[in-house]
């Protein structure tokens, strides 16, 4: 039986939402009713999962400040991926609204579930309704929307741009899935590719398929240029690295520099290309990443961050000792 997830209003679907939350939170988890019904539902966007018979199986809500909460799935529908579908619906609504980030209070036992969607925990564990929680956040891209109507040209010399994609989450399978998503991204650049990686993580960037994709980009287009920022070259020099060696061979196309210390760049790894697409790991130690092939606003934001750091960077003399 198919299950549909849709955005609903509290005024029209409040009773169905209430039934799911009463069952999961009040009856199963013993959350006091006065805490569950906090008076914020009327201002929230709600998401309801319904099967073909019209039975409500799960719900979630998004508050105006970007907090996702009241995520609940009835026992008979758990383990089917429905919780992730509800979460993704709330994230997509936040992106469409132009929110810079979303956050939630995750029950400690559910941290792994939210980490799969790209959320990162912040601060210490705390108690809420008698249940241990962590606050978690997810940075969002800014959706691209043209300002005002644009007249169609009489003759189109180039293909129409791709429609804006929602952020694609690369979460399952750890580093392998991360590599596969990265290779798919590296087939996209045509002119400019910018990369930040603290130590050119060998599990990602010293793989043959990744280096081959970068090599094709650098060799196939005369105007191609790749800029790479790293924080530390010691492991690269000690172990050797395919991408660093490629940069040595194609030094007119690929340049690696050491970036100055900056809190904004201590955890993130990202790639941005041609002012249109991006790939982002919020935490370079955790192989979960997001990518968007057509998001000019977020790509411009990341590109500007990169260029500000590039202007303060310097060549790394240690990389010259790499053996070819």
Backbone torsions as a table, in degrees:
resi	resn	phi	psi	omega
1	UNK	NA	132.2	-177.6
2	UNK	-78.2	149.2	177.7
3	UNK	-123.5	133.1	-178.9
4	UNK	-112.2	136.2	176.3
5	UNK	-109.2	126.0	-176.8
6	UNK	-142.7	153.4	175.1
7	UNK	-78.6	136.2	-177.4
8	UNK	-137.6	163.0	176.2
9	UNK	-94.7	148.8	177.3
10	UNK	-65.6	-35.4	-177.1
11	UNK	-62.2	-36.9	-175.1
12	UNK	-96.9	-24.8	-175.4
13	UNK	-124.2	15.4	-176.3
14	UNK	-58.5	-37.1	-177.1
15	UNK	-66.5	-41.8	178.1
16	UNK	-65.3	-43.5	178.1
17	UNK	-61.9	-41.1	-178.8
18	UNK	-63.1	-40.2	-178.7
19	UNK	-63.1	-42.6	179.3
20	UNK	-64.1	-46.1	-176.3
21	UNK	-70.2	-36.1	175.4
22	UNK	-61.0	-43.2	-178.3
23	UNK	-65.2	-48.0	-172.9
24	UNK	-79.1	-50.7	-171.9
25	UNK	-85.5	-49.9	-173.6
26	UNK	-76.6	-46.8	-176.1
27	UNK	-81.5	-49.9	-176.2
28	UNK	-75.8	-48.2	-172.5
29	UNK	-97.8	-1.2	175.1
30	UNK	60.5	35.4	174.8
31	UNK	-74.8	128.9	178.1
32	UNK	-57.8	137.5	-177.6
33	UNK	-58.1	-36.9	-178.0
34	UNK	-66.4	-22.9	175.1
35	UNK	-85.5	-36.6	-179.1
36	UNK	-65.4	-43.1	-177.4
37	UNK	-97.9	87.9	-168.8
38	UNK	-94.9	3.3	179.0
39	UNK	81.7	6.3	-177.1
40	UNK	-99.9	-4.5	-173.5
41	UNK	-65.3	-34.0	-177.4
42	UNK	-64.7	-27.3	-178.6
43	UNK	-94.5	-1.9	-174.4
44	UNK	-95.3	158.4	166.4
45	UNK	-94.1	128.3	-175.4
46	UNK	-110.2	153.1	179.3
47	UNK	-128.3	130.5	-173.5
48	UNK	-127.3	133.4	176.7
49	UNK	-101.4	121.5	-178.2
50	UNK	-124.0	138.0	173.6
51	UNK	-87.2	-179.3	-174.9
52	UNK	-65.3	-21.3	178.1
53	UNK	-86.2	0.8	-179.7
54	UNK	83.6	10.1	179.7
55	UNK	-80.7	131.4	177.0
56	UNK	-77.3	126.9	-177.0
57	UNK	-114.9	-17.6	-177.9
58	UNK	-167.8	166.5	-178.7
59	UNK	-157.8	167.1	174.1
60	UNK	-160.9	167.2	175.8
61	UNK	-143.2	156.0	176.9
62	UNK	-125.5	119.9	178.7
63	UNK	-85.9	159.5	-178.3
64	UNK	-56.9	-28.6	-179.2
65	UNK	-83.8	3.4	177.5
66	UNK	96.2	5.9	178.4
67	UNK	-82.8	125.6	173.6
68	UNK	-95.9	135.4	-178.6
69	UNK	-161.9	-173.3	-179.1
70	UNK	51.7	39.4	175.7
71	UNK	-75.8	116.5	-176.8
72	UNK	-144.5	136.2	175.4
73	UNK	-131.3	130.3	179.3
74	UNK	-62.9	152.6	-172.9
75	UNK	-54.9	-39.8	-175.3
76	UNK	-71.1	-12.8	-178.6
77	UNK	-108.9	2.9	-179.3
78	UNK	-75.2	150.4	-178.8
79	UNK	82.8	8.4	-178.6
80	UNK	-106.0	-0.6	-176.2
81	UNK	87.5	4.1	-176.9
82	UNK	-67.0	-37.4	178.6
83	UNK	-59.9	-42.0	178.6
84	UNK	-66.1	-36.6	178.0
85	UNK	-64.1	-40.9	176.7
86	UNK	-63.8	-42.9	179.4
87	UNK	-63.3	-44.6	180.0
88	UNK	-63.4	-35.8	177.4
89	UNK	-63.7	-41.2	178.8
90	UNK	-66.8	-40.5	178.5
91	UNK	-64.1	-44.7	179.9
92	UNK	-60.7	-39.0	177.9
93	UNK	-64.9	-38.5	178.7
94	UNK	-67.0	-39.8	177.4
95	UNK	-62.8	-46.9	179.7
96	UNK	-60.6	-30.7	179.6
97	UNK	-78.8	-11.5	-179.9
98	UNK	83.3	18.1	178.5
99	UNK	-69.0	139.5	-179.7
100	UNK	-74.7	-23.5	-178.8
101	UNK	-159.6	162.1	170.0
102	UNK	-124.9	157.6	178.2
103	UNK	-144.2	164.8	179.7
104	UNK	-157.5	163.9	173.6
105	UNK	-104.8	105.6	-174.4
106	UNK	-95.0	131.1	170.9
107	UNK	-60.2	138.3	-173.9
108	UNK	-54.3	-39.1	-179.4
109	UNK	-68.1	-12.2	-178.6
110	UNK	-107.3	11.0	-178.3
111	UNK	-56.1	-43.6	-178.4
112	UNK	-60.0	-38.5	178.7
113	UNK	-60.7	-47.6	-176.8
114	UNK	-74.1	-31.4	176.6
115	UNK	-63.8	-32.3	177.3
116	UNK	-62.6	-25.8	178.2
117	UNK	-91.8	4.5	176.9
118	UNK	97.6	0.1	179.2
119	UNK	-73.7	145.1	178.4
120	UNK	-120.0	136.9	-179.8
121	UNK	-75.3	150.0	177.9
122	UNK	-136.0	139.7	175.4
123	UNK	75.2	-168.4	-175.6
124	UNK	-94.3	163.0	176.6
125	UNK	-64.7	143.7	178.2
126	UNK	-139.9	163.4	-179.0
127	UNK	-98.4	136.2	176.0
128	UNK	-141.1	123.3	-176.8
129	UNK	55.0	33.5	179.0
130	UNK	76.0	11.4	-177.0
131	UNK	-122.8	133.6	179.1
132	UNK	-67.9	136.7	-177.3
133	UNK	-136.1	162.5	166.1
134	UNK	-128.5	144.7	169.2
135	UNK	-80.1	137.9	179.4
136	UNK	-133.4	147.4	-179.4
137	UNK	-131.5	156.9	175.9
138	UNK	-137.2	119.5	175.8
139	UNK	-74.8	139.1	-175.4
140	UNK	-114.3	149.2	170.9
141	UNK	-74.4	159.1	175.4
142	UNK	-92.5	123.3	-177.9
143	UNK	-68.2	146.7	179.6
144	UNK	-93.0	123.7	176.0
145	UNK	-134.8	124.9	176.5
146	UNK	-59.5	145.4	178.6
147	UNK	-91.2	113.3	177.4
148	UNK	77.1	167.2	179.2
149	UNK	-69.8	144.3	179.5
150	UNK	-120.1	124.3	-179.0
151	UNK	-68.7	138.5	179.2
152	UNK	-75.5	135.3	177.8
153	UNK	-68.6	154.6	178.6
154	UNK	-66.9	-36.8	179.5
155	UNK	-126.9	127.8	179.6
156	UNK	-99.9	117.1	-176.9
157	UNK	-87.7	-16.9	-179.5
158	UNK	-130.8	158.3	176.6
159	UNK	-60.7	151.0	177.3
160	UNK	-61.4	144.3	179.1
161	UNK	-62.9	152.8	177.5
162	UNK	-66.1	146.8	174.1
163	UNK	-64.5	152.0	-179.8
164	UNK	-63.2	131.5	179.0
165	UNK	-91.7	148.8	168.8
166	UNK	-70.8	160.9	177.5
167	UNK	-61.0	130.9	-179.8
168	UNK	-97.1	123.1	-176.0
169	UNK	-90.9	124.7	176.3
170	UNK	-105.4	97.2	-168.1
171	UNK	-126.3	-35.7	-173.5
172	UNK	-85.7	140.7	174.2
173	UNK	92.4	4.3	174.8
174	UNK	61.3	-135.8	-172.0
175	UNK	-63.1	-33.5	-178.2
176	UNK	-62.2	-47.6	178.1
177	UNK	-65.1	-35.4	178.8
178	UNK	-64.4	-41.9	178.3
179	UNK	-63.7	-45.1	-178.7
180	UNK	-61.5	-42.5	177.1
181	UNK	-65.8	-37.3	179.2
182	UNK	-65.4	-43.9	179.3
183	UNK	-61.3	-40.4	177.8
184	UNK	-61.5	-39.7	177.9
185	UNK	-66.7	-40.3	-175.2
186	UNK	-70.5	-9.2	173.4
187	UNK	-81.9	-6.6	-173.8
188	UNK	-89.4	-39.4	-173.3
189	UNK	-60.7	145.7	176.6
190	UNK	-124.2	-26.8	-176.6
191	UNK	-127.6	-49.9	-171.6
192	UNK	-133.8	136.2	177.8
193	UNK	-136.9	124.5	178.9
194	UNK	-118.7	135.7	-175.3
195	UNK	-135.2	134.8	171.2
196	UNK	-117.6	123.8	174.5
197	UNK	-152.6	123.7	-170.4
198	UNK	-53.3	-44.7	-179.1
199	UNK	-133.1	25.9	-173.8
200	UNK	47.9	58.5	-175.2
201	UNK	-32.4	112.1	-176.4
202	UNK	-62.9	-26.2	178.4
203	UNK	-67.9	-18.6	177.1
204	UNK	-109.8	-51.8	-166.9
205	UNK	-99.9	-1.3	174.2
206	UNK	-106.5	20.0	177.7
207	UNK	-91.9	143.6	-176.3
208	UNK	-58.5	-42.3	-176.0
209	UNK	-68.0	-32.4	178.4
210	UNK	-72.6	-46.7	-179.6
211	UNK	-65.9	-36.9	176.8
212	UNK	-61.8	-41.2	179.4
213	UNK	-64.0	-41.6	178.1
214	UNK	-67.5	-38.4	178.3
215	UNK	-61.5	-42.5	178.9
216	UNK	-62.8	-42.4	177.7
217	UNK	-59.8	-47.6	-174.7
218	UNK	-69.2	-30.9	-174.9
219	UNK	-92.3	-25.3	-170.5
220	UNK	-82.7	-20.8	-176.3
221	UNK	-125.5	129.1	-176.4
222	UNK	-62.2	-33.7	-177.5
223	UNK	-87.9	1.8	-174.6
224	UNK	-61.6	137.9	175.7
225	UNK	-144.3	133.3	176.7
226	UNK	-122.6	130.0	176.5
227	UNK	-115.8	133.2	-177.4
228	UNK	-126.4	130.9	175.0
229	UNK	-112.4	130.9	177.2
230	UNK	-127.4	162.0	177.7
231	UNK	-99.7	-28.3	-172.8
232	UNK	-152.3	129.6	-178.8
233	UNK	-104.3	2.7	-172.3
234	UNK	-60.7	-46.0	179.8
235	UNK	-68.6	-35.7	178.6
236	UNK	-61.2	-45.3	-178.9
237	UNK	-69.8	-40.9	-176.0
238	UNK	-68.2	-37.7	-173.2
239	UNK	-102.8	-17.2	-170.5
240	UNK	81.6	158.7	-174.0
241	UNK	-161.2	127.6	-178.2
242	UNK	-59.7	-43.7	-177.3
243	UNK	-68.8	-38.5	176.8
244	UNK	-63.8	-37.9	177.2
245	UNK	-67.1	-39.2	176.8
246	UNK	-62.2	-40.3	178.1
247	UNK	-62.8	-34.7	176.5
248	UNK	-64.2	-42.4	-178.4
249	UNK	-71.8	-34.9	-176.6
250	UNK	-114.8	53.0	-172.2
251	UNK	-68.1	-14.6	175.6
252	UNK	-83.4	-12.4	-178.3
253	UNK	-113.2	-30.8	-175.0
254	UNK	-125.4	126.3	-179.4
255	UNK	-128.9	133.3	177.7
256	UNK	-113.3	132.2	177.4
257	UNK	-131.7	158.0	175.7
258	UNK	-93.7	130.1	-178.2
259	UNK	-92.3	151.2	174.3
260	UNK	-70.7	159.3	179.5
261	UNK	-65.5	131.8	-179.8
262	UNK	-149.8	126.7	-177.4
263	UNK	-55.7	-32.9	-177.0
264	UNK	-69.0	-17.9	-175.7
265	UNK	-112.4	6.9	-174.8
266	UNK	-73.8	-30.0	-174.6
267	UNK	-113.1	-30.9	-172.6
268	UNK	-82.4	146.3	163.7
269	UNK	-121.8	139.7	177.6
270	UNK	-156.1	159.2	172.2
271	UNK	-128.4	143.9	177.1
272	UNK	-141.3	140.0	-173.3
273	UNK	-139.3	140.7	169.3
274	UNK	52.8	21.0	178.8
275	UNK	68.4	16.0	-176.1
276	UNK	-128.5	-37.2	-172.2
277	UNK	-125.8	162.0	-179.4
278	UNK	-152.5	158.0	174.9
279	UNK	-135.0	133.3	-171.8
280	UNK	-141.7	129.4	167.4
281	UNK	-108.1	109.2	-179.3
282	UNK	-58.8	-31.0	178.6
283	UNK	-135.8	113.8	-173.9
284	UNK	-64.6	-14.6	179.6
285	UNK	-87.3	-6.2	-174.9
286	UNK	-125.0	114.7	-170.7
287	UNK	-79.2	68.6	172.7
288	UNK	-133.8	128.8	-172.7
289	UNK	-140.7	161.0	174.6
290	UNK	-121.7	153.4	176.1
291	UNK	-147.0	153.0	175.7
292	UNK	-146.1	124.1	-175.2
293	UNK	-81.2	-19.4	-179.5
294	UNK	-145.0	88.2	-179.7
295	UNK	-146.2	74.8	-172.2
296	UNK	-60.3	-33.4	-177.2
297	UNK	-67.9	-50.3	179.0
298	UNK	-66.4	-36.0	178.1
299	UNK	-63.2	-40.3	178.2
300	UNK	-65.2	-39.3	179.3
301	UNK	-63.4	-46.7	178.3
302	UNK	-65.7	-40.2	179.2
303	UNK	-62.1	-40.1	178.3
304	UNK	-65.0	-41.7	176.3
305	UNK	-58.6	-45.3	-178.6
306	UNK	-61.5	-47.6	-175.4
307	UNK	-66.8	-33.5	174.9
308	UNK	-63.0	-40.2	178.6
309	UNK	-72.5	-38.2	179.5
310	UNK	-59.8	-37.7	-179.3
311	UNK	-64.5	-23.0	179.9
312	UNK	-101.2	1.6	-176.3
313	UNK	-88.1	175.6	-179.2
314	UNK	-148.9	152.1	174.5
315	UNK	-58.8	149.4	-179.5
316	UNK	-104.4	107.8	-177.7
317	UNK	-62.5	-25.0	-179.5
318	UNK	-62.0	-30.4	-177.8
319	UNK	-68.9	-16.6	179.8
320	UNK	-71.1	-18.0	-177.4
321	UNK	-87.8	-1.0	178.4
322	UNK	-59.9	136.5	176.8
323	UNK	-86.3	137.5	177.0
324	UNK	-94.2	NA	NA
